Structures are given as C-alpha cells and as structure tokens.
C-alpha cells in the first residue's frame, strides 16, 4: 500500500537554490503579473551588472555577535530557500553576508540597528541572517537609505521560546529599486513581530514570509506604506501554518496620492492539514487620496483542515470618508487640517506598534511630510 497523499497548497510555489529552476518571468505569471518588469533594471533576467554598493553597518550591544562571512557559511540558506527568480539570483550572486547572533537567554535591551546605505545607484546583491537562540529577546531595525538597484534575502531564525521584533524601513532615494525576501523561521513558543515601513524608492517589492517548526509560535506582521506619483510599492506576504496551535495576525495599511501611484498587496495564508488549532487573521486597507492612483489588494486564505480556532481576512480600498472631514469642518477645522487629522488617525493605531520610539517619531514625521507635499 502506498503512502496516503495529502492535499497540496496552491499558494506555495516551488523553492530552490538553483537559478535554472526559475524561468525568466514574462509578467504573465501570477507571481509577477502586478510588477512592472521593465523597471527592475535587469534583476529578473540576469542582465543587471553589479556596479553599485550597499554599505552595511551594524550597531549592536556587546553580547550580540556580528559577523561578515562568505558564501560557504553553513548558516546561510538553512532557514530559507528562494521562491522566485530574483530571490534565487540574489542568493547565487551575493559575495558577503551579515550574520547576527543573539545568544541563548540573552535579553538585549537596546535595538540592534542594521544600516544599509546604497551608493552609486548600480545593481548589487546582499544577504542577512539574524539568529536568536532559545529564550533570547531582541529588537532589530533594518534601515535602508541611499540609491541602489538592490536584491537581497533576509533570514530570521527564532529559537524555541525566543522573541524577535523587527522594524524594516525602506526609506530609499527616489531612483532606487529594491526587491527583497524576508523569511521568519519560528521554533516552539517563539514570538515574531514585524513592522515594515515603505515610503521611498522608485520600485520596492518586499516579500515577508513565515514558517513554523513547533507548537505555540506567534507571528504578527504589520506594515505601513505611502505611495507617491509614479511609485510602485508591492508587498507579497505568505504565512504557512504547518504545525498545530500557532497564531498569525497581519495588518497592512497604505495611502496613495498622485498620478500612477501604484500599491500592490498580496496576502497568502495556508493552514495545512496537520495545523489544527490555528488562529489567523489578515487585513489590508488602502486609502486613495487622489485621482490616478491605484491599489491592488488580494487576500488569499487556504484552509486544508476543519479544526481551526479562527481564520479570516478582509481588504478595503477607498477614498477619504467625506463624513469624517465634514464632522471636523463643522467644528471650525479647515478642510486641509481636517484631512490631515483623518489620515493621521488612519495610521495612528498601527504606528503605535512600532517598538522603537526614535523610529516611531521618524515615521510620524515622514507621514506628515507626505501630507504636506
């Protein structure tokens, strides 16, 4: 008698470390249909010439190990295998990787700040690994600035009972292109909280994903983006529940203004047959502030077991609510200020979840600058 076949997910594509396993995308594939391939500057088809540089500087407490390693380091690729052409191109092309390790039971009270600054504007590839040993606690900030055509992979390995909080800021110059995979690999009773802020860049495509290896793990994925005229900002999330009694919660919110401002949000959640007791919810909201802006929002929930604690998703894209601004205007507040107050309120609850006060203030200031532009 053969092994009993299990239902396969339609949301999880193949994973491989080999470039030959991923054909050059044409834009007709589901994974690439929203992405303007011509603006990737060769990252997707192998024509990008490495001519730029991203300088990496890590500020961390003495207990934290920070290493620059070569491609043969055994910790690279242990938690994640690439799932698209650009990701595997980055995996096969980077020269040096940054590996950050927090030892067992260490509680790091100051944020580990990884500054990544693009120089020269040319193409470059990177790789980062963050490892938290069991019962460790840390906050990591990934701060992207400058100009580059940058493709990279980031692996977060969160050990049993460990807690990792990550803030990733895409604050690139106006001409930058950034395509990145962030993957969190969670142990038993691990906690992972991610906050992605994307405002800068010509084209940014960020793909956070989560996998589970033990019961009781908890993932919270939050995101905020503000898209201006001509910008393409894309977030593609995948949460793959493969073990029982784990949780995930997703909340991404964006605002768009200007001609050809384009936001894409894809939220894929899989609950496998064996993932009984899963509790999951995903939400995406888009506030369209002007004509000519476009938001594509696609939540997908694939449930392969009937024994779940909760599963749901919601998506909404629309214009500023006239009733809200009218309410404020009726109390003597001018329209422009009323508009700013409503948009601040739309983002405020989410921004308060940012763990680092300095970063929280910076994001608030960036939102204010967008509203005044």
Secondary structure, 3 states (H helix, E strand, C coil): CCCCCCCCCCCCCCCCCCHHHCCCCCCCCCCCCCCCHHHHCCCCCCCCCECCEEEEEEECCCCEEEEEECCCCCCCCCCCCCCCHHHHHHHHHCCCEEEEEECCCCECCCCEEEEEEEECCCEEEEEEEEEECCCCEEEEEEEEEECCEEEEEEEEEECCCCEEEEEEEECCCCCCEEEEEEEEEECCCCEEEEEEEECCCCEEEEEEEEEECCCCCEEEEEEEEEECCCCEEEEEEEEEECCCCCEEEEEEEEEECCCCCEEEEEEEEEECCCCCCCEEEEEEEEEECCCCCEEEEEEEEEECCCCCCEEEEEEEEEECCHHHHHHHHCCCCCHHHHHHHHHHHHHHHHHCCCCCHHHHHHHHHHHHHHHHC
